[in-house]
Amino acid sequence: MADGDMPEPTLQNILDQRELKWIFVGGKGGVGKTTTSSSLAVALAERGGRDNVLIISTDPAHNLSDAFRQKFTKTPTLVNGFTNLFAMEVDPTPDLGDMEQLEWAQDSFLTELAGSIPGIDEAMSFAEVMKQVQTMDYSTIVFDTAPTGHTLRLLNFPTILEKGLSKLMALKGAMGGMMGQMTRMLGVGGEGGEDLPDQLLGKVEGMLDVVRKVSAQFKDPQLTTFVAVCIPEFLSLYETERLVQELAKFEIDVRNIVINQVIFPESVGGSRLLDARVRMQQKYLEQFYELYEDFHILKLPLLEEEVRGPDALRAFAANLIKV
């Protein structure tokens, strides 16, 4: 690809794509995902022309509260200093107490059936979050995701759910009559005892509708994109390559890579250590450009201090959209 055809080293394309609904930010642990996702959410809220932006952390280590210096919970909260930016922290592997609060878990029969399908508990919790988010008026939702393996599992939740809930729906045909007889014998359900299976599976059908809708949106590049975050080192390059390949399997658009902690030659001075790091990083940067020549690749400098607080995030956000 000729230099003139190289995509610009900026995330401005994300701000310009006004119809984007879902933006995932992910990569290996410790590469700056939360800083990148938080700053991107700030840019979307302040410069992207969005009505309301929501940033959700699905990382069990939850760093959003640290990044914004404000405590967040599983309920969307307005970020201090903003009128249209909200944040929430969700645990993708809920404990039993949380599970019992979910609508679908109120029914012991459905819970037992769901428990026989691997991964369905996490997937159903995710679906409950999606259902909640869908009822809210957010123009764009940014996901600050857990390290790569957890992220890929999260993105596979719609598929797991669709397969699992479809199995439960199939029981309606296979067991509907028998369930009706059992409920009548036990004297539960509505008049004639025939309502219980329908009520039960009606909940499943409703959840399946939400999941199918979200799944279709995730595979639509006009509505969903993924920003891969990494650093110029071997393990991060390897993880990014794996991530991009897996995203292709899930049919999820990915065209932006943020490379954090880059040491630029002009900042070396007389330091032999920094000079050695620059040469090491340059080797991997070249590999990134070879592998992803049609991606927007944005290099961000290694900073002297952490990016924490709204003002620091605003300053960092300027780097994301600077051409």
LINFEN-V275509 format. One record per helix or strand. SS is the DSSP state (H for helix, E for strand). FROM is the first residue (numbers start at 1). TO is the last residue. If there is no record, write none. Layout:
ss=SS from=FROM to=TO
ss=SS from=FROM to=TO
This chain:
ss=H from=3 to=5
ss=H from=12 to=16
ss=E from=22 to=27
ss=H from=33 to=47
ss=E from=53 to=57
ss=H from=64 to=68
ss=E from=77 to=78
ss=E from=85 to=89
ss=H from=96 to=101
ss=H from=103 to=106
ss=H from=108 to=115
ss=H from=120 to=134
ss=E from=140 to=144
ss=H from=148 to=186
ss=H from=191 to=193
ss=H from=195 to=218
ss=E from=224 to=231
ss=H from=234 to=249
ss=E from=254 to=262
ss=H from=265 to=267
ss=H from=272 to=291
ss=E from=296 to=301
ss=H from=310 to=320
